[in-house]
Amino acid sequence: MEELIEILEDIQPEVDYETCEDLIDGHHLDSMKILALVAEIEDAFDVTVPTVEIVPSNFNSAKAIWAMIVRLQEED
């Protein structure tokens, strides 16, 4: 999770990722940042994020992103 927070802070530094629950709904991450984030997640965690996983519920918080990463790692 710490590595994920570092990636998020590199992409959008002004957000408190420990508590923020509206990364998408609150417009903290736009589509270009999501695409950059997906690429970073795939590289850092050796997973493939399918297009069907790129939905607001998976990206609205660091916890939701982390849960998706763990689930994808378990599926591999």
C-alpha positions, 0 to 999 in steps of 0.5 A: 500500500505504501508504494501505491501511495507514493505512486499516487502522490507522484501523479497528484501530490495535493491529496491526502490519500490516507483519508480521501474517498472521492478521488474520482467523484471529487475530480482529484484524478482525471482520465489522463491521470487514471491512465498514468496510474494504471500504467504505473500500477501495472509496472510496479505490481506486475499486474494487468488492469483490464479495461473493465476494471477501470471504473470509479468504484475501483479508483475512488480511494487508495483502499479501493485501488489497493483492493483491486491490485490485490485481487488482480494479483490473486487472479494471476 
